[in-house]
Each structure stands twice: as C-alpha cells, then as structure tokens.
C-alpha cells in the first residue's frame, strides 16, 4: 500500500480486483467512473484510498460481482450440491426474487429447510433437500432451466415484458465468463426496476 500526499493509496492487488469487477459486471467506462465518484468521490481507481476502495468493492459485490481474486473463504462448502445451491440462490438474486445473494443469506434459508446452522453442516440428503427447495422456488417464479444462459433468457423476458431495453448480444456466442457477467448486469437492472415477482405479489396484496 503506497502513501501519496499523506493518503494511503490502494495496492496493485486491490486495483486489479477493481478492474476485474468492472469487466465482470460489463460496466461502460462512464458508468464505472460515475459509480466510483458516487461511492468514493473519485473518478479513477488510482485515486482511491483504502476506505474508498472497500466501499467501491462492496458496491460491486452488491451488484453481483463474485471476487475470484480472493482466497476461498474459510469453511466454504465446495461439494457439488453446495455449489448447486449457491448457483440457484444467486440466480434468484439476479431475478430480483431475494434481497441478498450472499452465503450468509443462503445459510439462513438452509437452516429453515434442514434445521442445520450452516450449509456445510448438512449431509448429502439435507443438501439435496435445500437444492430441491430452491428448484421449486425457481419454478414458482417462472425460471425453468439451468445455468447462466437459461437465466439470461428469463431476465431478458422480464425486461422485455416491462418495456425496458437491454443489450442485444447473441447468448449462443458468449462463453461462461461472459454469460455470468451479463446475468450480473441484468440482475442489477432487474433489482433497480423491482421486476421480481415478489413485488407484484406485494402490490396485489396492498
């Protein structure tokens, strides 16, 4: 961490993570700089101090950025069914069906399903219960399919039905990394516009 003019500036690793986030979220240059100015008061990542960088990274993660530059979090369950549960949970977040796409929020859901405090405490049968409950939730909100390509199609359907434009990229030509970036971008837009079915239910019940 360098010190310039009395202010502690961010290190190269943090700077690289910010640029990875920009790419993963498919942010246009102006949108990226506007975000930094809104969150940290600067328009260049090189001008960020450490607290500002933390705020910017937190905002990126709120928008759906998954920071692969971090070491795997201690105690994170890497079993296939646990990974499947996380993927479904993030899909629901990117459809604006839940507020938080975090492991902590998923853990709270798993506790309601199994009674276990953490997802990593679940055995295979209990993990399968969590996955099936999430699949059923996805079906209830109209998401039929699996993976980022199916998710992007459902996101586009919702944006189109609400009369909101989106970037016309050929989904068949995108690789997995590009698809994940696109679904994160669409997810941020869906949440901004409140296009999840949960909001429709709230209006009908009002």
SULURRA-V789275 format. One record per pair of residues at least 24 apart in sequence whose C-alpha atoms are under 10 Angstrom apart, sorted by the first residue. I is the first residue (numbers start at 1). GAP is how many residues later the second one is. If there is no record, write none. Layout:
# SULURRA-V789275
i=I gap=GAP
i=I gap=GAP
This chain:
# SULURRA-V789275
i=1 gap=48
i=1 gap=49
i=2 gap=47
i=3 gap=46
i=4 gap=43
i=4 gap=45
i=7 gap=40
i=7 gap=41
i=7 gap=42
i=7 gap=43
i=8 gap=39
i=8 gap=40
i=8 gap=41
i=8 gap=42
i=8 gap=43
i=9 gap=36
i=9 gap=37
i=9 gap=38
i=9 gap=39
i=9 gap=40
i=9 gap=41
i=9 gap=42
i=9 gap=43
i=9 gap=44
i=10 gap=35
i=10 gap=36
i=10 gap=37
i=10 gap=38
i=10 gap=39
i=10 gap=40
i=10 gap=41
i=10 gap=42
i=10 gap=43
i=10 gap=44
i=11 gap=35
i=11 gap=38
i=11 gap=39
i=12 gap=34
i=13 gap=56
i=13 gap=57
i=14 gap=31
i=14 gap=36
i=14 gap=39
i=14 gap=40
i=14 gap=43
i=14 gap=55
i=15 gap=30
i=15 gap=31
i=15 gap=33
i=15 gap=38
i=16 gap=29
i=16 gap=53
i=17 gap=36
i=17 gap=40
i=17 gap=50
i=17 gap=51
i=17 gap=52
i=17 gap=53
i=18 gap=27
i=18 gap=35
i=18 gap=36
i=18 gap=38
i=18 gap=39
i=18 gap=42
i=18 gap=49
i=19 gap=26
i=20 gap=45
i=20 gap=46
i=20 gap=47
i=20 gap=48
i=20 gap=49
i=21 gap=35
i=21 gap=36
i=21 gap=39
i=21 gap=40
i=21 gap=42
i=21 gap=43
i=21 gap=44
i=21 gap=45
i=21 gap=46
i=21 gap=47
i=21 gap=48
i=21 gap=160
i=22 gap=38
i=22 gap=43
i=22 gap=159
i=23 gap=42
i=23 gap=155
i=23 gap=158
i=24 gap=36
i=24 gap=40
i=24 gap=41
i=24 gap=42
i=24 gap=43
i=24 gap=153
i=24 gap=154
i=24 gap=155
i=24 gap=156
i=24 gap=157
i=24 gap=158
i=24 gap=159
i=24 gap=160
i=24 gap=161
i=25 gap=35
i=25 gap=36
i=25 gap=38
i=25 gap=39
i=25 gap=40
i=25 gap=41
i=25 gap=153
i=25 gap=155
i=25 gap=156
i=25 gap=157
i=25 gap=158
i=25 gap=159
i=25 gap=160
i=25 gap=161
i=25 gap=163
i=26 gap=152
i=26 gap=154
i=26 gap=155
i=26 gap=156
i=26 gap=157
i=26 gap=158
i=26 gap=159
i=27 gap=154
i=27 gap=158
i=35 gap=24
i=35 gap=25
i=61 gap=40
i=61 gap=41
i=61 gap=123
i=62 gap=37
i=62 gap=38
i=62 gap=39
i=62 gap=40
i=62 gap=122
i=62 gap=126
i=63 gap=30
i=63 gap=31
i=63 gap=38
i=63 gap=121
i=63 gap=122
i=63 gap=123
i=63 gap=124
i=63 gap=125
i=63 gap=126
i=63 gap=128
i=63 gap=129
i=64 gap=26
i=64 gap=29
i=64 gap=30
i=64 gap=36
i=64 gap=37
i=64 gap=38
i=64 gap=116
i=64 gap=117
i=64 gap=119
i=64 gap=120
i=64 gap=121
i=64 gap=122
i=64 gap=123
i=64 gap=124
i=65 gap=115
i=65 gap=116
i=65 gap=119
i=65 gap=120
i=66 gap=114
i=66 gap=115
i=66 gap=118
i=75 gap=43
i=75 gap=45
i=76 gap=27
i=76 gap=42
i=76 gap=43
i=76 gap=44
i=77 gap=41
i=77 gap=42
i=77 gap=43
i=77 gap=44
i=77 gap=45
i=78 gap=42
i=79 gap=41
i=79 gap=45
i=79 gap=48
i=80 gap=44
i=80 gap=47
i=81 gap=43
i=81 gap=44
i=81 gap=45
i=81 gap=46
i=81 gap=47
i=81 gap=48
i=81 gap=49
i=81 gap=50
i=82 gap=37
i=82 gap=38
i=82 gap=40
i=82 gap=42
i=82 gap=45
i=82 gap=46
i=82 gap=48
i=82 gap=49
i=83 gap=48
i=84 gap=43
i=84 gap=44
i=84 gap=46
i=84 gap=47
i=84 gap=50
i=84 gap=63
i=85 gap=25
i=85 gap=34
i=85 gap=42
i=85 gap=43
i=85 gap=44
i=85 gap=45
i=85 gap=46
i=85 gap=47
i=85 gap=48
i=85 gap=49
i=85 gap=50
i=86 gap=45
i=86 gap=48
i=87 gap=44
i=87 gap=47
i=87 gap=59
i=87 gap=60
i=87 gap=61
i=88 gap=43
i=88 gap=46
i=88 gap=47
i=88 gap=49
i=88 gap=50
i=88 gap=58
i=88 gap=59
i=88 gap=63
i=89 gap=42
i=89 gap=45
i=89 gap=46
i=89 gap=48
i=89 gap=49
i=90 gap=93
i=90 gap=94
i=90 gap=97
i=91 gap=43
i=91 gap=47
i=91 gap=52
i=91 gap=55
i=91 gap=56
i=91 gap=57
i=91 gap=60
i=91 gap=61
i=91 gap=64
i=91 gap=92
i=91 gap=93
i=91 gap=96
i=92 gap=42
i=92 gap=43
i=92 gap=45
i=92 gap=46
i=92 gap=49
i=92 gap=51
i=92 gap=59
i=92 gap=95
i=92 gap=104
i=93 gap=91
i=93 gap=94
i=93 gap=95
i=93 gap=97
i=93 gap=98
i=93 gap=103
i=94 gap=57
i=94 gap=58
i=94 gap=61
i=94 gap=89
i=94 gap=90
i=94 gap=91
i=94 gap=92
i=94 gap=93
i=94 gap=94
i=94 gap=95
i=94 gap=96
i=94 gap=97
i=94 gap=102
i=95 gap=43
i=95 gap=46
i=95 gap=47
i=95 gap=48
i=95 gap=56
i=95 gap=57
i=95 gap=59
i=95 gap=60
i=95 gap=63
i=95 gap=88
i=95 gap=89
i=95 gap=91
i=95 gap=92
i=95 gap=93
i=95 gap=94
i=95 gap=95
i=95 gap=96
i=95 gap=99
i=95 gap=100
i=95 gap=101
i=95 gap=102
i=96 gap=59
i=96 gap=90
i=96 gap=91
i=96 gap=92
i=96 gap=93
i=96 gap=94
i=96 gap=95
i=96 gap=96
i=96 gap=97
i=96 gap=98
i=96 gap=99
i=96 gap=100
i=96 gap=101
i=96 gap=102
i=96 gap=103
i=97 gap=40
i=97 gap=41
i=97 gap=44
i=97 gap=93
i=97 gap=94
i=97 gap=97
i=97 gap=98
i=97 gap=99
i=97 gap=100
i=97 gap=101
i=97 gap=102
i=98 gap=93
i=98 gap=98
i=98 gap=100
i=99 gap=92
i=106 gap=24
i=109 gap=24
i=109 gap=25
i=110 gap=24
i=140 gap=57
i=141 gap=55
i=141 gap=56
i=141 gap=57
i=142 gap=55
i=147 gap=29
i=147 gap=32
i=147 gap=33
i=148 gap=27
i=148 gap=28
i=148 gap=29
i=148 gap=30
i=148 gap=31
i=148 gap=32
i=148 gap=33
i=148 gap=34
i=148 gap=35
i=148 gap=36
i=149 gap=25
i=149 gap=26
i=149 gap=27
i=149 gap=30
i=149 gap=31
i=149 gap=33
i=149 gap=34
i=150 gap=29
i=150 gap=33
i=151 gap=28
i=151 gap=29
i=151 gap=31
i=151 gap=32
i=151 gap=35
i=151 gap=36
i=152 gap=27
i=152 gap=28
i=152 gap=30
i=152 gap=31
i=152 gap=32
i=152 gap=33
i=152 gap=34
i=152 gap=35
i=153 gap=30
i=154 gap=29
i=155 gap=27
i=155 gap=28
i=155 gap=31
i=155 gap=32
i=155 gap=34
i=155 gap=35
i=155 gap=40
i=155 gap=41
i=156 gap=27
i=156 gap=30
i=156 gap=34
i=158 gap=28
i=158 gap=32
i=158 gap=37
i=158 gap=38
i=158 gap=39
i=159 gap=27
i=159 gap=30
i=159 gap=31
i=159 gap=34
i=159 gap=36
i=161 gap=34
i=162 gap=31
i=162 gap=33
i=164 gap=25
i=164 gap=26
i=164 gap=29
